[in-house]
């Protein structure tokens, strides 16, 4: 096994992703409570004390809510860029969190996992996606972004597994009882990807290496798992990519554990 990956939770109520090699275990984000992160790790046979680091994609609450307590209870190092650290420090009691600062665009290592943070368009201070690699296996993670840039496509290309935001169905968003400014924000280039956007991104970055795609960060009232799967699967079939395995991740249950 070079890498394994599992989504502990995905959605506006909390996000956290587990990625591990044979020697190193890390989390991408910790938006659940520390208790919930520990419980969900336990479901896959992992104790929090074995986590070598938490890499933060951006400072929104659904990605950082558990950071302080996880570090306090279990001594887990936290990694973030300068912009995200600035955002974190605006949260209550955030000055109690010790953060190791990485530079967006500059790869770094935690154990034997190489981590490359790259810029994504989202309404946060300095949001990033991550490409993680161990040996010949690479995974890509982009959970909050308003549009797929050339850089995003480049960093996801060649991965064996990717996690891609599939936030909303465009029609359901327009029909939802939400304020129009919020709908505009979600649809903007700094907002969130629709199911159709996700399908196009996957098709554009897919190579022969890509085996499995997790659709993530689904809206609870502007999307459904069936709608997301149907939209993305239909587009991939049209593009001759029907062999790629698709899975929807959710807020209440952990995903399958992908391994390679």
N, C-alpha and C positions, 0 to 999 in steps of 0.2 A: 504494500500500500504506500503510494507516494503522498496522496492527499485524500482527506475525506471532508465532507461539508454537510451541514444540517442547519436549517432555519429554525431557531427556537421560537420565534414569533415575528410576524410581519403585519403591519397595519398602523393606523393612526394611534392606536392605544399602546403601541410599543414594538420595537424592533431589536432583534439580536440574532447574530449568525455565528455559528461555531465552525471553525476551520482547523484541521489538525493534520500533522504529519505523524510519522512513527515516534518522533522525539519532542514535538512542540505542539502546544494547544493554544489557540487564541480565539478571541471574540471580536467580531466587527459590530460595534455599537452595543449598548446595554440600556435600552429604553424601557425595559420592564423593571419592576422592583427587584432588589437584590434577592429577596426570598424566591420570587418567581424564576429568576435566572438560575438559581441554585437547584430548584425543583426540576426544571426542565433539563438541566445538565444531568441531573441524577437519572432521568429517564433514558439517557443514552450511555449511562455508566461512567460519568465524568464528575469529579469533585471540583468545586471552585478553586481550591488551593493549587490544583494542577494547571490552571490557566496561566500562561506566560505573559499575556498582555491583552489589553482591550484597545483596539484601534477605532477612533471615532470619525465618522464620515462628516458630521456637522452637528451644530449645537442645539438643534430643536429637541424639545423635551422627550418626544417619543423615541429618541436615540441616545439620550444621556441620563434618564431618570435614575437608573440604578448605579451609576458610576461611583458616587461618593461612598455609599454603604458597602459596595463590593470591594472597593479598595481598603476601606477601614477594617472590614471583617476578615478579608482574605489576603490582603497585601498584594493585590494584582496591579501591576504597572499600567498606566493609561498613556496612550499615544495620541497626539492630535497636532494639527498644524497651528500656526500662530493666530490665524483668523478665527478658527474654531475655538481655540483657547480663550480668545477675547470674548467670544460669545458665551462660553461656559462660565467665565468669571462674573457674568451679569446675573447668574442664577443664585438663589439663596444658598448659603453655606458652601459655595463652590470653591472658595479660597482654601478649603480643607483638602481639595483634591490635588495631588502632586502629578503633574503632566510632563511627559517627555515630548519635546517638540520635534516633529519631522517637517521637512520642506516638501511642499507639493511639487511633484515632478521628479523628485529624487528618491530612488529606491533605498530601502533600508532593510535590515534583517531582524527577525525575532527568532532565535534558535536557528533551525535549518530552513525556515520559510522566508523567501524573499518577497517583500511587499512593495508594490509600486503604487503610490497614491497619485491620482490624476484629476484634473479639474472637471467638474460637471456644472451645468447651469441650473441653479436652484436659488431660492430666495433666502440664503443664509450667508454668513460672513465669508467663508472660504470652503465651500462644500467640495467633497472629493468622492470618487469611486475608487475601487481597489482592484489591482491585479495581483494575485498571490501565486507563487510558484515554488515547487519543491521537486528537484530532479527534473524530469521531462513533463511533469503535470502542472497545468495552470488553470486557475479558476478566476472568473471576473465577477465583480459585484457593483451594480449601479441601482440603488434603491430609491433615490429621490432626484429626479431631473426633469426639466421642462422640455428639453429637446435632445435629440441624439446628434452630437457634434462629430466631426471627422476624428477628433481625438478619442472620443468614447468608442467609436467603431474600431479604431486602430488597436486600442488596449484590450477590447474583448475578442478581437480576431485571434484565432489559434488556441483559444481556451477549450478544455474538454467539458467544462460545465460553467454555466453563467447564471447569475441571479439578476433579473431585469424587472424593473417596475412596470406593472400593468395596472395602473391606478383606477381608471374609470372607462366606462362606455360613454362615448360622446353624446348619444341621445339621452341616456339615463341621467347624465350630468345636467343637461339642459332642462330636463323635466323635474329634477329634484327640487324640493322646497328649501333652497339655499339662497342667501342674498346674492344678487347679481355680481357685486364686486368680488365675492369669494369665488364664484364660477369663473370670472375673468382671470383671477390669480391662478387657479388650477390649470386653466387652458393656456396660460402664458408660457413664454420661453424660459421663465424662471420657476415654473410650477411643477406639473406632474405629467407623466406619459399616459396617454390613452392606450386601450387595448390595441388599436390599429397602429399607433406609434411603436408600441413594443414589438408587434409583429414585423414591422418594417426594419426595426433595428436588428432583431434577431436574424432576419434574412440577409441583411447587409453585412453582418459580421460573421456569419456562419462559414466555417471551413469543414473539411472532411474530419477534423479533429473533434468537432462539437458533438457531444453525446446527449447531454441533459440540460434542460432549461427549467429553472424555477421562476414562475411568475409571482411577483411579490407586491406588497404594499397596496392590495386591493381596497378600494373604498367600500365601506359597509353599506352605503345607501346609493351609490352611483355605479355599482358594478355587482356582478355575481361570479362565483367560480366558473359556472357553466358558460356564462357569456364570455369571460376572458379566454377560457380554453377553446371555445368554438371559434372565436375571432382569430386567435393566433394560429391555431391548427389549420384553419382554412387557408390562411395566407401562406403558411409554410408548405402546404400541399401544392398550391399553385406554383410555388417557387422550386418544386422538386426536393423539398426538405422534410417530407413527411416522416422520415426515419428518426428524426430528433425526438427524444422523449420529453414530454411536457408535464409539469406538475405545478399545481397552484398551492402556494403557502398561505397560511392564515394566522389570525391573532390568538386563537384559543388552543391550538394543537401544534406540536412540532411536525416538521416535514419528515420525509424519509431521509436516511443517511446515504448520501452519494459517496462512493469510493472508487478510487482508481489507483 
